[in-house]
Amino acid sequence: MVRLGGTASVSHMEVFQGLEKLFQRQGIELDWVLYSGYDAMVEAFVKGEIDLAWNGPLSYVKIKRLATDGVNVIAMRDVDINFTTHFITRADSGIETVEDLKNRSFAFGRRSSVQAGLLAYSFLKESGISPSKDLSANSFYDDRQSDTKSDERDVVERVSSGEFDAGAVSQRVMETMAEDGTLPRDTVRIFWSSPGYSHCCFTSQTNLDPKLAAEIESAFLSVTADDPVGKAVLEGEACDKFVPGTDIGWELIEKAALAEGLI
């Protein structure tokens, strides 16, 4: 029996129910459990209570550092490869480089957001901008009153309206907004982009039998939208397919988390 852990949400419950059916078709008995938060899931994984963990980027870094025998990234969503953070501004702002942000205002996403919070803050500092000293104002989504449920959409809206001179969003959100017609293409533009990094991943124990690990990876890669259950799983994860895991691109997150005392 393979045990999969994730954080407690309606979408994770529905996705895991679908994965259970799909894995059974591949001859893999899958059980799953949902935890109150990522830290509880990390603790359970490190104790060996679960074989697989559906990690966010920060919890993966934590698991990798805490697991004495190491971990394997067994599968990822296609959208979690080469993730990118953009700094955006109004088309007419006059901001062309990160240095131009001095004495200007900047909007971050949620504090808990790796792409629009942690990494954005870290990228600014690495570029020579101290958010507390060099910006005229800055705020995280958590600090703002907003009717927009998406923190990154909130950033786009506030930058396009001129409330903030610049802000941080992910390439993925900009693509989503472009697809649904809500991205103000003529109003905002990108003036800086980060290197690519990895995002969420399915993490496995290193002591997992190699044959079973290969079967689990194959089960993830076989999920297709041509199958009703597979389609529901992919829609629940907002991706087109699962891909093999990679060890590339996590170092940026680990470095930023260390700098901010998060690990």
Phi and psi in degrees as a GROMACS rama.xvg file:
@    title "Ramachandran Plot"
@    xaxis  label "Phi"
@    yaxis  label "Psi"
@TYPE xy
-97.3226  130.524  VAL-2
-108.522  126.476  ARG-3
-110.176  133.273  LEU-4
-117.203  148.858  GLY-5
-155.308  177.373  GLY-6
-86.0104  151.893  THR-7
-73.9293  111.905  ALA-8
-154.709  158.141  SER-9
-61.9333  -42.5755  VAL-10
-64.7598  -40.2834  SER-11
-65.5672  -39.7506  HIS-12
-61.0393  -44.5452  MET-13
-67.9973  -40.9631  GLU-14
-64.512  -44.1657  VAL-15
-66.1131  -35.5341  PHE-16
-61.8272  -40.3272  GLN-17
-67.5447  -43.0524  GLY-18
-62.3088  -36.9847  LEU-19
-58.7128  -44.6087  GLU-20
-66.2553  -43.8783  LYS-21
-66.4161  -39.6087  LEU-22
-66.6441  -39.416  PHE-23
-60.687  -36.3052  GLN-24
-62.6287  -28.0884  ARG-25
-89.6185  5.3822  GLN-26
82.7695  17.647  GLY-27
-110.83  119.161  ILE-28
-79.1013  118.695  GLU-29
-118.579  129.182  LEU-30
-117.037  156.097  ASP-31
-144.004  156.164  TRP-32
-143.085  142.695  VAL-33
-108.525  139.169  LEU-34
-112.453  160.077  TYR-35
-66.605  -23.2325  SER-36
-166.41  172.065  GLY-37
-63.2035  -37.7306  TYR-38
-62.8565  -38.2669  ASP-39
-65.6034  -38.4194  ALA-40
-67.7944  -41.3302  MET-41
-58.6668  -45.7204  VAL-42
-60.511  -42.7941  GLU-43
-64.9757  -38.8122  ALA-44
-66.0448  -46.7007  PHE-45
-61.8843  -33.7484  VAL-46
-76.877  -8.98019  LYS-47
83.1714  16.5174  GLY-48
-77.7367  -21.4401  GLU-49
-130.777  152.466  ILE-50
-92.3493  -32.1198  ASP-51
-128.107  145.349  LEU-52
-131.462  132.796  ALA-53
-91.4692  96.8069  TRP-54
-95.9988  144.103  ASN-55
-79.4984  169.424  GLY-56
-62.5604  -39.4857  PRO-57
-72.3072  -39.7466  LEU-58
-68.009  -30.6064  SER-59
-63.542  -44.834  TYR-60
-59.9489  -40.3332  VAL-61
-64.1492  -46.3121  LYS-62
-61.2659  -43.5927  ILE-63
-60.7305  -36.3923  LYS-64
-81.0087  -26.5186  ARG-65
-91.7998  -29.3292  LEU-66
-73.6221  114.896  ALA-67
-63.8596  -30.8344  THR-68
-96.2353  6.35567  ASP-69
82.1669  179.218  GLY-70
-141.398  164.865  VAL-71
-120.613  137.796  ASN-72
-88.1591  105.927  VAL-73
-89.6406  -28.2775  ILE-74
-163.916  157.205  ALA-75
-142.969  165.324  MET-76
-78.3958  153.408  ARG-77
-61.3773  -29.2233  ASP-78
-77.4517  -8.40723  VAL-79
-96.6028  4.595  ASP-80
-94.7571  133.958  ILE-81
56.7637  45.4332  ASN-82
-64.1  147.789  PHE-83
-137.539  139.57  THR-84
-102.966  134.256  THR-85
-114.392  146.18  HIS-86
-100.957  126.582  PHE-87
-117.218  158.467  ILE-88
-150.003  170.784  THR-89
-69.452  151.581  ARG-90
-59.679  -30.3076  ALA-91
-105.081  18.0817  ASP-92
-75.2198  -24.5022  SER-93
84.794  0.27768  GLY-94
-84.8965  118.979  ILE-95
-116.717  -27.143  GLU-96
-134.586  168.339  THR-97
-61.4897  -34.3505  VAL-98
-59.6383  -28.7074  GLU-99
-70.9138  -6.38636  ASP-100
-77.078  -11.7323  LEU-101
-58.0434  129.402  LYS-102
66.2399  20.8859  ASN-103
-115.386  169.4  ARG-104
-100.775  151.555  SER-105
-141.027  135.44  PHE-106
-109.822  126.325  ALA-107
-99.4821  166.074  PHE-108
-80.1334  -152.482  GLY-109
-65.8668  151.804  ARG-110
-60.7442  -32.8795  ARG-111
-81.7659  -6.00682  SER-112
-79.9223  123.655  SER-113
-67.8923  -47.1237  VAL-114
-73.0317  -39.174  GLN-115
-109.065  -1.02357  ALA-116
-118.409  -82.2048  GLY-117
-56.2311  -56.0552  LEU-118
-68.7721  -38.4516  LEU-119
-59.4641  -44.6077  ALA-120
-62.1802  -44.1546  TYR-121
-66.1595  -42.0121  SER-122
-62.0286  -38.2193  PHE-123
-61.5249  -47.088  LEU-124
-63.4717  -41.1363  LYS-125
-65.6364  -25.5853  GLU-126
-85.964  1.58574  SER-127
95.2013  9.6543  GLY-128
-106.194  119.005  ILE-129
-88.6663  112.287  SER-130
-54.2675  -36.2314  PRO-131
-79.1693  -26.4631  SER-132
-106.47  -37.5885  LYS-133
-95.1771  -19.8569  ASP-134
-92.2933  143.908  LEU-135
-70.2866  -29.5231  SER-136
-162.911  150.078  ALA-137
-155.043  150.868  ASN-138
-153.747  154.288  SER-139
-96.0268  158.869  PHE-140
-53.9121  -37.0068  TYR-141
-59.7077  -24.4957  ASP-142
-90.7235  -9.54502  ASP-143
-105.635  147.087  ARG-144
-81.7302  120.229  GLN-145
-143.81  141.057  SER-146
-92.6689  -3.46276  ASP-147
-91.1523  119.361  THR-148
-68.7502  -31.6695  LYS-149
-86.0755  122.613  SER-150
-64.8968  -35.4914  ASP-151
-75.9395  -34.8496  GLU-152
-63.4257  -35.9278  ARG-153
-61.0293  -41.0931  ASP-154
-60.5511  -47.714  VAL-155
-59.7122  -44.5189  VAL-156
-63.2343  -42.0747  GLU-157
-73.9988  -32.2343  ARG-158
-72.3363  -43.7251  VAL-159
-65.5773  -29.4379  SER-160
-80.2985  -14.1944  SER-161
91.6697  2.30944  GLY-162
-64.346  -38.23  GLU-163
-121.814  146.908  PHE-164
-73.0152  -29.4739  ASP-165
-156.362  170.167  ALA-166
-167.146  173.745  GLY-167
-114.671  129.758  ALA-168
-142.531  162.889  VAL-169
-93.4722  156.338  SER-170
-59.0135  -37.0139  GLN-171
-61.9412  -43.4915  ARG-172
-67.6139  -38.9235  VAL-173
-63.8855  -38.3905  MET-174
-65.2436  -42.1369  GLU-175
-62.9666  -43.0889  THR-176
-68.8329  -33.778  MET-177
-65.6682  -39.0661  ALA-178
-68.2593  -38.3883  GLU-179
-92.2994  3.69945  ASP-180
82.1032  12.0262  GLY-181
-99.4259  -2.3222  THR-182
-81.8001  119.837  LEU-183
-77.6593  78.6642  PRO-184
-56.7234  -37.3081  ARG-185
-81.0871  -9.7382  ASP-186
-103.49  -38.3286  THR-187
-114.554  154.236  VAL-188
-145.488  158.595  ARG-189
-89.2852  132.217  ILE-190
-118.95  -6.57911  PHE-191
-156.361  141.52  TRP-192
-132.247  142.434  SER-193
-80.7016  164.702  SER-194
-63.6611  160.396  PRO-195
-73.2674  148.612  GLY-196
-145.348  166.992  TYR-197
-89.1064  162.082  SER-198
-126.402  -107.6  HIS-199
-85.1309  158.116  CYS-200
-160.784  155.25  CYS-201
-91.159  119.224  PHE-202
-107.203  138.052  THR-203
-121.546  156.434  SER-204
-67.8236  144.971  GLN-205
-73.6032  -20.5352  THR-206
-87.3872  7.72522  ASN-207
-64.9992  136.028  LEU-208
-53.7456  128.645  ASP-209
-54.341  -39.2192  PRO-210
-64.6749  -42.7429  LYS-211
-66.919  -40.9369  LEU-212
-59.4893  -41.9986  ALA-213
-65.3448  -37.0363  ALA-214
-68.1861  -38.1185  GLU-215
-65.661  -44.927  ILE-216
-59.8257  -44.3006  GLU-217
-61.0287  -37.7011  SER-218
-64.2333  -42.4823  ALA-219
-62.9872  -46.6235  PHE-220
-68.7386  -20.2138  LEU-221
-84.8479  -7.12493  SER-222
-65.9307  126.196  VAL-223
-136.227  150.512  THR-224
-73.9571  -8.78553  ALA-225
-70.968  -18.5787  ASP-226
-101.813  133.946  ASP-227
-56.3209  -42.0793  PRO-228
-67.895  -44.821  VAL-229
-62.1057  -39.4899  GLY-230
-61.1902  -42.1757  LYS-231
-65.5618  -39.2166  ALA-232
-63.9005  -47.4976  VAL-233
-65.9693  -38.9808  LEU-234
-65.802  -38.2265  GLU-235
-64.7074  -30.0912  GLY-236
-97.9699  3.5612  GLU-237
52.615  49.0999  ALA-238
-143.187  169.508  CYS-239
-95.4493  -25.2816  ASP-240
-167.587  166.823  LYS-241
-98.4251  147.405  PHE-242
-129.707  163.54  VAL-243
-59.8845  146.003  PRO-244
-70.4205  159.11  GLY-245
-133.957  149.484  THR-246
-94.5792  2.90998  ASP-247
-90.3629  138.16  ILE-248
95.2638  1.38184  GLY-249
-86.4629  -18.9901  TRP-250
-63.8851  -30.7525  GLU-251
-64.5643  -41.4683  LEU-252
-68.8762  -42.3228  ILE-253
-63.6122  -42.3374  GLU-254
-62.6433  -44.9725  LYS-255
-65.5676  -42.0092  ALA-256
-64.3899  -38.3185  ALA-257
-64.769  -43.657  LEU-258
-62.4175  -33.1535  ALA-259
-96.4118  7.10182  GLU-260
70.3579  28.0329  GLY-261
-90.1742  -14.4265  LEU-262
